[in-house]
């Protein structure tokens, strides 16, 4: 089975869907943002993908 998508493009698409800003402190940006704790890490999840953050 061959793929028509190059490795670089496929990697970039995967990163765009899972990219999280890593910051020393996280905070809510809008009303839909939720601060949660998963696996010992503090995360902000939101409907807006630009608001995803991880403390670290």
N, C-alpha and C positions, 0 to 999 in steps of 0.2 A: 504494500500500500504506500503510495507516494503522496506527499503533501505539496500543494501549490503555493503555500505560504512559506516564505523564507524563515529561517530560525530567528533572525533578528526581529522581524516583524512579529512573529508569534510571541517572543519573549516580551516585547514592548506591550502587546495587547494584554498579556497576563499581568504585567506590572501595573497597567492602568486600572485593571479591575480590582487589584488588591493593594494598591499603594496606600500607605498610612503615614501621615506626618509623625516623625518621632521628635518629641519636644520634652524639655525638662519639666514643664508644667502644662497640664491640659485644662481647658475650660470650654464651657458650652459657647457656641457661636450664635445659635438660633434657638427658638423654642422647641424644635424637634430633636435637638441633640440630646443624647442620653449618656451620662457618665456611668460606666459599669466596670466591674473588676472580673477579669478572666485569667486563670492560670497565674495569679500573682501580679498581673499587670493592670494598670488603670487605662481604660480605653474610652474614647468618645465615639459613639456610632450615631449616624444620622442618615436621613433619606438623601441628603445632598452629599455626594461622594467627596467633595472638596473639604468637608468638615471632619473626616475621619482622622483621629489622632491616637497616638500611643505614648504613654509616659515612659521615658527611658533614657 
